[in-house]
Amino acid sequence: MSAAKQYKVGVLGATGTVGQRFIALLAEHPFFVIHVLGASQRSAGKPYREAANWKQTQPIPNAVRELIVQPCTPEHFKECTVVFSGLDADVAGDIEQSFRLAELAVFSNAKNYRRDPHVPLIVPLVNTSHLSIIPQQRSLHSPPLQKGFIVTNANCSTTAVVVPLAALERAFGPLESCIITTMQAISGAGYPGVPSLDIMDNIVPYISGEEEKIEWETLKILGGITQSDEGLKTFDMHSRHPLRVSASCNRVPVIEGHTECVSVRFTRRPPPSPQQVREALQAYTSEAYTIGCPSAPRHTVFVHEEADRPQPRLDRDYQSGAGVSVGRVRQCRVLDIKFVVLANNVAIGAATSSIINAEYAVLKGVVGA
């Protein structure tokens, strides 16, 4: 990729909280330039400053303030190299499919296609190699697609935990089991989110569908790609070394930053020591950073030595929320090792992941060639 080349991008669901985060992150991007913003018919035709109920900490970027919001239909986005989707799941499925069929590259934060057997579910700090299934995704359409595809990023709570798990599997081989207890920020529920009388002075020990997402998505992300008897590539769901994952999810009165307590058991015996685990986490570097994705963090996993870290308020914005923080690495008396992980759910847990996925695809020539 030429360092001087720029790529036009569009944002679907641009007035929502995820769409706003996409805009804030893309406003000063070195090679992605916002070209089109799409939203519902209620917002279409208005300048963005009028259509959006802006909820970010910085002002609306000047580049989009007067941009007229368009309907979420492919004809308005035909000049875009990349389309980012911050759409709600209740409308994302059909809209994203129409964009793929119109030969557009869609990088989605929505859940609709995460379980599709031909759509990669990518945490960019872990499994960018899964982009290799895109040619097959295109070929299965009739007629075959030349440029269109969909890539999804993971659920925000899944994203937090799979990064250290991937680092441990790279260093010490397969994991056998994993127990996760989450303390998830209210921003994960979107806007306006959880009613104040439900969350103030309280913890809600249930988030609909969240535990199943973590337990299933972890296997797709950490697993590999194999060839079926029919000659098709398939995600093996970690089946070569079965991994049992048990998650318990809680909503807590924190605005941003998901904290998760994790215990793991390794296949190898004896297991690594806590110090070996700390060193492996510190040494882990994503390929996205190695090849030069501008939004990828230098420290994929930042390991805290303090006994009381990580903490959401103190650590969620380190590296602009693009990496994960781990602390309290110690021996587990039931499994092998336990630790605490923190990730910014509205950054690497959402829009930042989609942006790094797209950066990687551009640098690897998957799009924009």
PLY file of the C-alpha trace (Angstrom):
ply
format ascii 1.0
element vertex 369
property float x
property float y
property float z
element edge 368
property int vertex1
property int vertex2
end_header
0.00 0.00 0.00
1.27 3.45 -0.86
1.73 5.55 2.27
0.11 8.48 0.46
-2.94 6.58 -0.78
-6.27 7.26 0.88
-9.40 5.13 0.91
-12.97 6.36 1.04
-15.04 4.73 3.76
-18.66 4.80 4.81
-20.33 4.30 8.19
-23.70 2.58 8.58
-25.69 3.38 11.71
-23.73 6.62 11.91
-26.00 8.37 14.41
-25.90 5.57 17.01
-23.33 5.18 19.77
-21.17 2.67 17.86
-21.43 4.75 14.69
-20.37 7.85 16.61
-17.34 6.01 17.92
-16.43 4.97 14.37
-16.61 8.63 13.30
-14.51 9.85 16.23
-11.80 7.26 15.51
-11.82 7.75 11.72
-11.78 11.57 11.78
-7.98 11.72 11.94
-7.14 8.36 10.40
-3.98 8.33 8.24
-5.56 6.63 5.22
-9.30 6.12 5.79
-11.40 9.15 4.83
-15.09 9.35 5.75
-17.03 9.73 2.51
-20.62 8.70 3.35
-22.68 8.41 6.52
-25.78 6.24 6.55
-28.64 6.05 9.04
-32.38 5.47 9.26
-34.96 7.21 7.11
-35.67 9.47 10.09
-32.12 10.87 9.87
-31.57 10.68 6.11
-31.44 14.04 4.35
-30.28 15.98 7.42
-26.81 17.39 8.10
-25.05 15.05 10.49
-24.92 17.66 13.28
-28.74 17.76 13.24
-29.30 14.03 12.84
-26.97 12.81 15.61
-27.56 13.04 19.34
-23.80 13.24 19.85
-22.58 11.45 23.00
-18.79 11.44 22.58
-16.36 13.38 24.77
-14.93 15.36 21.84
-16.99 17.61 19.52
-18.39 16.33 16.24
-15.46 16.35 13.78
-15.64 19.26 11.34
-15.28 16.91 8.38
-18.71 15.38 9.02
-20.71 18.16 10.70
-22.37 19.29 7.48
-22.26 15.92 5.70
-25.78 14.97 4.62
-26.86 11.63 6.08
-27.89 9.08 3.46
-30.22 6.07 3.63
-28.44 2.75 4.29
-28.63 1.60 0.68
-25.62 0.49 -1.40
-25.99 3.05 -4.22
-24.95 5.86 -1.87
-21.76 3.98 -0.87
-20.55 2.72 -4.26
-17.37 4.85 -4.15
-16.30 3.41 -0.78
-13.48 0.92 -0.45
-14.64 -0.06 3.04
-18.01 0.19 4.80
-18.13 0.04 8.59
-21.37 -1.13 10.17
-22.48 0.12 13.55
-26.07 -0.96 12.88
-28.35 -2.46 15.50
-28.79 -6.19 15.13
-32.51 -5.89 14.38
-31.76 -4.23 11.04
-28.13 -5.16 10.31
-28.69 -8.55 8.67
-30.53 -7.55 5.51
-28.67 -4.24 5.09
-25.21 -5.80 5.39
-26.19 -8.57 2.99
-27.33 -6.01 0.41
-23.98 -4.23 0.67
-22.06 -7.48 0.23
-24.11 -8.34 -2.85
-23.35 -4.85 -4.20
-19.62 -5.77 -4.11
-18.78 -3.73 -1.02
-16.44 -4.80 1.78
-18.36 -4.68 5.06
-16.65 -4.66 8.47
-19.41 -5.15 11.00
-19.75 -4.66 14.71
-23.19 -6.32 14.67
-23.78 -9.91 15.79
-25.86 -11.10 12.82
-23.16 -12.92 10.84
-20.83 -14.01 13.65
-22.15 -17.59 13.49
-22.15 -17.77 9.70
-19.84 -20.68 8.74
-18.29 -18.64 5.91
-17.87 -15.30 7.72
-14.72 -14.70 9.76
-15.18 -13.59 13.37
-12.02 -11.63 13.97
-10.40 -10.07 17.01
-7.57 -8.25 15.21
-5.08 -8.87 18.03
-5.65 -12.62 17.73
-6.87 -14.26 14.50
-6.42 -12.08 11.42
-5.41 -15.28 9.58
-9.13 -16.13 9.40
-9.47 -13.56 6.62
-8.27 -16.40 4.39
-11.85 -17.68 4.20
-13.03 -14.57 2.31
-12.37 -15.99 -1.21
-14.61 -18.94 -0.33
-17.30 -16.61 1.06
-17.32 -14.77 -2.27
-17.27 -17.94 -4.38
-20.37 -19.43 -2.75
-22.61 -16.68 -4.13
-24.27 -17.05 -7.52
-22.75 -15.48 -9.49
-19.54 -15.39 -7.41
-18.66 -12.04 -5.91
-15.51 -10.21 -6.97
-15.09 -7.72 -4.12
-17.99 -8.02 -1.69
-17.69 -9.74 1.68
-18.57 -9.42 5.36
-16.14 -9.56 8.29
-17.43 -9.39 11.86
-15.68 -8.50 15.09
-16.50 -10.24 18.34
-18.73 -9.43 21.26
-17.04 -6.92 23.58
-16.72 -9.32 26.52
-15.35 -12.08 24.29
-12.76 -9.72 22.84
-11.34 -8.97 26.28
-10.69 -12.58 27.24
-9.53 -14.13 23.96
-6.46 -11.88 23.71
-4.70 -13.26 26.82
-6.01 -16.75 26.04
-4.43 -16.56 22.58
-1.15 -15.40 24.10
-1.15 -18.34 26.51
-1.94 -20.89 23.80
0.83 -19.49 21.60
3.35 -19.86 24.42
2.23 -23.05 26.17
-0.03 -24.98 23.82
-3.76 -25.71 24.03
-5.94 -24.78 26.95
-8.24 -27.43 28.36
-10.78 -25.34 30.29
-11.55 -21.74 31.16
-13.89 -20.15 33.71
-14.80 -16.48 33.24
-16.74 -14.09 35.47
-17.41 -10.69 33.90
-18.12 -7.28 35.40
-19.44 -5.42 32.37
-19.84 -1.68 31.96
-23.24 -0.14 31.28
-22.09 1.33 27.96
-22.09 -2.22 26.63
-25.88 -2.03 26.64
-25.91 0.93 24.22
-27.79 4.19 24.69
-29.89 4.91 26.73
-28.89 1.52 28.15
-29.71 0.12 31.59
-32.29 2.12 33.60
-30.62 4.06 36.41
-32.84 2.51 39.10
-31.69 -0.95 37.98
-27.94 -0.28 38.06
-27.24 2.42 40.67
-26.21 0.85 44.00
-26.60 -2.52 42.32
-25.17 -5.37 40.24
-27.35 -7.19 37.73
-26.20 -10.85 37.51
-27.67 -11.47 34.06
-27.06 -10.13 30.55
-29.28 -11.77 27.96
-27.35 -14.03 25.59
-23.96 -12.85 26.82
-22.72 -16.05 28.40
-23.55 -18.12 25.33
-21.75 -15.59 23.12
-18.53 -15.83 25.12
-18.60 -19.62 25.30
-19.24 -20.04 21.55
-17.28 -17.13 20.07
-14.13 -18.04 22.00
-13.99 -21.40 20.23
-14.43 -19.91 16.75
-11.77 -17.25 17.35
-9.14 -19.46 18.99
-9.78 -22.41 16.67
-8.25 -22.93 13.26
-9.50 -23.43 9.71
-9.62 -26.94 8.27
-10.74 -28.52 5.00
-13.97 -30.50 4.94
-14.55 -33.69 2.94
-16.36 -31.53 0.36
-13.26 -29.42 -0.10
-14.63 -26.37 1.75
-12.78 -24.47 4.43
-14.46 -24.69 7.83
-13.80 -23.20 11.26
-12.79 -26.12 13.48
-14.11 -24.53 16.72
-10.97 -25.63 18.59
-12.05 -29.26 18.02
-8.53 -30.65 17.66
-8.00 -29.82 21.32
-11.49 -29.43 22.86
-11.75 -26.38 25.09
-14.48 -26.06 27.71
-15.52 -22.48 28.48
-17.89 -21.45 31.27
-18.95 -17.80 31.57
-20.97 -15.87 34.16
-21.87 -12.32 33.13
-22.77 -9.36 35.34
-23.68 -5.74 34.63
-21.98 -3.32 37.04
-22.22 0.46 37.62
-19.13 1.36 35.58
-19.49 3.52 32.45
-16.74 2.04 30.26
-14.38 -0.91 30.60
-15.22 -4.59 30.99
-13.35 -6.38 33.81
-13.18 -10.18 33.80
-11.84 -12.70 36.31
-10.41 -15.68 34.46
-9.14 -19.11 35.54
-7.54 -21.52 33.06
-6.27 -25.08 32.94
-3.56 -26.04 30.44
-3.35 -29.33 28.58
0.36 -29.57 29.26
1.54 -30.94 32.58
3.08 -29.53 34.60
1.48 -26.15 33.77
3.48 -22.94 33.47
4.21 -20.91 36.57
2.62 -17.51 37.19
5.91 -15.83 36.30
6.11 -17.74 33.01
2.55 -16.65 32.26
3.37 -12.99 32.96
6.37 -13.16 30.65
4.34 -14.81 27.87
1.62 -12.18 28.12
4.15 -9.35 28.01
5.89 -10.87 24.99
2.74 -11.38 22.94
2.53 -9.12 19.88
-0.21 -9.11 17.28
0.48 -9.46 13.58
-1.68 -6.37 13.07
0.92 -4.31 14.93
3.84 -6.09 13.26
2.69 -5.25 9.72
1.96 -1.62 10.61
-1.77 -1.23 11.24
-1.88 2.34 12.57
-4.60 1.66 15.16
-3.01 -1.52 16.57
-1.50 -1.11 20.06
2.22 -1.42 20.71
1.49 -3.44 23.86
-1.12 -6.01 22.89
-1.30 -7.10 26.54
-0.09 -4.73 29.24
0.75 -6.68 32.41
0.34 -4.83 35.71
2.57 -5.65 38.66
0.43 -3.74 41.19
-1.82 -5.89 43.36
-4.92 -3.76 42.70
-4.76 -3.32 38.90
-6.19 -3.22 36.29
-9.07 -0.89 37.14
-11.56 0.51 34.59
-11.24 4.18 35.54
-7.44 4.09 35.59
-6.60 1.73 32.73
-9.37 1.66 30.10
-7.94 4.52 28.01
-4.31 3.36 27.90
-3.21 3.15 24.23
-6.57 4.74 23.32
-8.29 1.61 24.58
-6.85 -0.51 21.76
-5.07 -3.15 23.88
-5.99 -5.16 26.95
-4.66 -4.97 30.50
-3.96 -7.99 32.69
-3.11 -8.16 36.37
-3.22 -10.38 39.46
-1.62 -13.33 37.66
-1.39 -16.08 40.24
-1.83 -19.79 40.87
-5.35 -21.19 40.90
-6.06 -23.94 43.42
-8.85 -25.41 41.28
-7.46 -25.03 37.75
-3.89 -23.82 37.04
-3.64 -20.03 36.67
-6.02 -17.15 37.37
-5.85 -13.48 36.42
-7.90 -10.33 35.84
-8.31 -8.79 32.37
-9.67 -5.37 31.45
-10.65 -4.14 27.99
-12.30 -0.94 26.81
-15.61 -2.26 25.52
-16.32 0.77 23.31
-12.83 0.76 21.76
-11.12 -2.61 21.18
-14.44 -4.21 22.17
-16.25 -2.47 19.31
-15.28 0.10 16.65
-11.50 -0.08 17.13
-11.57 -3.81 16.32
-13.45 -3.20 13.06
-11.04 -0.45 12.07
-7.93 -2.56 12.74
-9.54 -5.44 10.81
-10.01 -3.12 7.84
-6.49 -1.70 8.14
-5.10 -5.22 8.08
-7.23 -6.12 5.04
-5.94 -3.05 3.18
-2.30 -3.71 4.06
-2.66 -7.35 2.99
-4.38 -6.44 -0.29
-7.69 -8.09 0.61
-9.42 -4.78 -0.18
-8.30 -1.73 -2.12
-6.02 -3.62 -4.49
0 1
1 2
2 3
3 4
4 5
5 6
6 7
7 8
8 9
9 10
10 11
11 12
12 13
13 14
14 15
15 16
16 17
17 18
18 19
19 20
20 21
21 22
22 23
23 24
24 25
25 26
26 27
27 28
28 29
29 30
30 31
31 32
32 33
33 34
34 35
35 36
36 37
37 38
38 39
39 40
40 41
41 42
42 43
43 44
44 45
45 46
46 47
47 48
48 49
49 50
50 51
51 52
52 53
53 54
54 55
55 56
56 57
57 58
58 59
59 60
60 61
61 62
62 63
63 64
64 65
65 66
66 67
67 68
68 69
69 70
70 71
71 72
72 73
73 74
74 75
75 76
76 77
77 78
78 79
79 80
80 81
81 82
82 83
83 84
84 85
85 86
86 87
87 88
88 89
89 90
90 91
91 92
92 93
93 94
94 95
95 96
96 97
97 98
98 99
99 100
100 101
101 102
102 103
103 104
104 105
105 106
106 107
107 108
108 109
109 110
110 111
111 112
112 113
113 114
114 115
115 116
116 117
117 118
118 119
119 120
120 121
121 122
122 123
123 124
124 125
125 126
126 127
127 128
128 129
129 130
130 131
131 132
132 133
133 134
134 135
135 136
136 137
137 138
138 139
139 140
140 141
141 142
142 143
143 144
144 145
145 146
146 147
147 148
148 149
149 150
150 151
151 152
152 153
153 154
154 155
155 156
156 157
157 158
158 159
159 160
160 161
161 162
162 163
163 164
164 165
165 166
166 167
167 168
168 169
169 170
170 171
171 172
172 173
173 174
174 175
175 176
176 177
177 178
178 179
179 180
180 181
181 182
182 183
183 184
184 185
185 186
186 187
187 188
188 189
189 190
190 191
191 192
192 193
193 194
194 195
195 196
196 197
197 198
198 199
199 200
200 201
201 202
202 203
203 204
204 205
205 206
206 207
207 208
208 209
209 210
210 211
211 212
212 213
213 214
214 215
215 216
216 217
217 218
218 219
219 220
220 221
221 222
222 223
223 224
224 225
225 226
226 227
227 228
228 229
229 230
230 231
231 232
232 233
233 234
234 235
235 236
236 237
237 238
238 239
239 240
240 241
241 242
242 243
243 244
244 245
245 246
246 247
247 248
248 249
249 250
250 251
251 252
252 253
253 254
254 255
255 256
256 257
257 258
258 259
259 260
260 261
261 262
262 263
263 264
264 265
265 266
266 267
267 268
268 269
269 270
270 271
271 272
272 273
273 274
274 275
275 276
276 277
277 278
278 279
279 280
280 281
281 282
282 283
283 284
284 285
285 286
286 287
287 288
288 289
289 290
290 291
291 292
292 293
293 294
294 295
295 296
296 297
297 298
298 299
299 300
300 301
301 302
302 303
303 304
304 305
305 306
306 307
307 308
308 309
309 310
310 311
311 312
312 313
313 314
314 315
315 316
316 317
317 318
318 319
319 320
320 321
321 322
322 323
323 324
324 325
325 326
326 327
327 328
328 329
329 330
330 331
331 332
332 333
333 334
334 335
335 336
336 337
337 338
338 339
339 340
340 341
341 342
342 343
343 344
344 345
345 346
346 347
347 348
348 349
349 350
350 351
351 352
352 353
353 354
354 355
355 356
356 357
357 358
358 359
359 360
360 361
361 362
362 363
363 364
364 365
365 366
366 367
367 368
